[in-house]
Amino acid sequence: MSTTNLERLIADEQRKHAERLKRLRTQAEKQEKILFQEIARLLRAQDPERFEQYAEHVKQQREADRQARSERAAASRARKKAETGSEDGGRYE
């Protein structure tokens, strides 16, 4: 067996292994999502008040996260604009 053939076999096995891990991770994510959905249904049925409190908390957190992303994007745009403007304005002709 030549070195290149061995390297090809190793690369093929690594690719197969990576694909298997990806499938397993995807399957685990699906199972976790289903579990969380079942927990939410159970909580909503057993303790609707607490469910609503949690739902409201999640909504507020999502809005805060969205606002933070928006602020970071605006700051990044302003920084890029300032960098571009200072490059052109700082030249001597």
Disulfide bonds with the S-S distance in Angstrom:
none
